[in-house]
Amino acid sequence: MLFHFASSDVYETTIIDSATGVVAFRTTTCRPQRQRSGTWSSESTASSSSSSRVDVASDQHITFIEDGEGRIVAEITWKGATASHIRIGDNEINGTIELFDSAFVKILPDETLLPTRYEHTWRMTPDSLSLLDDDDEVIGGLYQNHVYLPDEQKLAPAISSRAGRDYLDLGNLPDNEMLEMLICYLLLSSLRERMYSITKYVYGSGQKKSSLSRIGRRAKRSFVNLRNTLRRTSAPS
């Protein structure tokens, strides 16, 4: 299935089925705020419709994923920048360490490979995000700044910078796998942005050798921190 996002903030957006124009999902993020009285309030009303309540601390927030009919089908509980707990349907997942097969994550100089529980693998590079099957064949991925051609039922690059939308192609996955891969994409979005901000300087042109060496060392440390983030287990408060 091919989705496009109504806004650049994937945690507060409407996700549309490009073929039909129908809303497939919505994401809403509940960010708690401390009131003067010491109680908690929220910038979002999404938590009030959630069937499972989660007590939140000062560094926690929750992203809710609704289907087209407004039913909450998944939740991501964040502790800082780390997804500490994930619910997909009735399936409770202990954060990214369980969603991704962290023991087989490969962080290489030019790409990062993140296997999932369904034997699919996400491949991140400085300028791409692809979904691979168990034979390492590309079955989907992110297409930034593209337009959808309905008559031809295909994507094409936009004619000017930022004239298009971001599209996520999840191929012909079954519904349960498709939802989980969508959750994976939400988690990888911020991770990829951080990694891209590193690699665009490491591999960019016009940098002095000394600067590249220094940035390269910082990138390696950041990659290690990213690996540890994926492997970290944090139970919800």
Secondary structure as the mmCIF struct_conf table of DSSP 4:
data_model
#
loop_
_struct_conf.conf_type_id
_struct_conf.id
_struct_conf.beg_label_comp_id
_struct_conf.beg_label_asym_id
_struct_conf.beg_label_seq_id
_struct_conf.end_label_comp_id
_struct_conf.end_label_asym_id
_struct_conf.end_label_seq_id
STRN STRN1 LEU A 2 PHE A 5
BEND BEND1 ALA A 6 SER A 8
TURN_TY1_P TURN_TY1_P1 VAL A 10 TYR A 11
BEND BEND2 GLU A 12 GLU A 12
STRN STRN2 THR A 13 ASP A 17
TURN_TY1_P TURN_TY1_P2 SER A 18 THR A 20
STRN STRN3 VAL A 23 CYS A 30
STRN STRN4 PRO A 32 ARG A 34
TURN_TY1_P TURN_TY1_P3 ARG A 36 SER A 37
BEND BEND3 GLY A 38 GLY A 38
STRN STRN5 TRP A 40 SER A 42
BEND BEND4 GLU A 43 GLU A 43
BEND BEND5 THR A 45 THR A 45
HELX_RH_3T_P HELX_RH_3T_P1 ALA A 46 SER A 49
BEND BEND6 SER A 51 SER A 52
TURN_TY1_P TURN_TY1_P4 SER A 58 ASP A 59
STRN STRN6 GLN A 60 ASP A 67
TURN_TY1_P TURN_TY1_P5 GLY A 68 GLU A 69
BEND BEND7 GLY A 70 GLY A 70
STRN STRN7 ILE A 72 LYS A 79
TURN_TY1_P TURN_TY1_P6 GLY A 80 ALA A 81
STRN STRN8 THR A 82 ILE A 88
TURN_TY1_P TURN_TY1_P7 GLY A 89 ASP A 90
STRN STRN9 ASN A 91 ILE A 93
BEND BEND8 GLY A 95 GLY A 95
HELX_RH_AL_P HELX_RH_AL_P1 THR A 96 LEU A 99
STRN STRN10 PHE A 100 PHE A 100
TURN_TY1_P TURN_TY1_P8 ASP A 101 ASP A 101
HELX_RH_3T_P HELX_RH_3T_P2 SER A 102 PHE A 104
STRN STRN11 LYS A 106 ILE A 107
BEND BEND9 PRO A 109 ASP A 110
STRN STRN12 THR A 112 PRO A 115
STRN STRN13 THR A 116 THR A 116
TURN_TY1_P TURN_TY1_P9 ARG A 117 TYR A 118
BEND BEND10 GLU A 119 GLU A 119
STRN STRN14 THR A 121 THR A 125
TURN_TY1_P TURN_TY1_P10 PRO A 126 ASP A 127
STRN STRN15 SER A 128 LEU A 132
TURN_TY1_P TURN_TY1_P11 ASP A 134 ASP A 135
BEND BEND11 ASP A 136 ASP A 136
STRN STRN16 VAL A 138 LEU A 149
TURN_TY1_P TURN_TY1_P12 PRO A 150 GLN A 153
STRN STRN17 LYS A 154 PRO A 157
BEND BEND12 ILE A 159 SER A 160
TURN_TY1_P TURN_TY1_P13 SER A 161 ARG A 162
BEND BEND13 GLY A 164 GLY A 164
STRN STRN18 ARG A 165 ASP A 169
TURN_TY1_P TURN_TY1_P14 GLY A 171 ASN A 172
HELX_RH_AL_P HELX_RH_AL_P2 ASP A 175 VAL A 202
BEND BEND14 TYR A 203 TYR A 203
BEND BEND15 SER A 205 GLY A 206
HELX_RH_AL_P HELX_RH_AL_P3 LYS A 209 ARG A 231
#
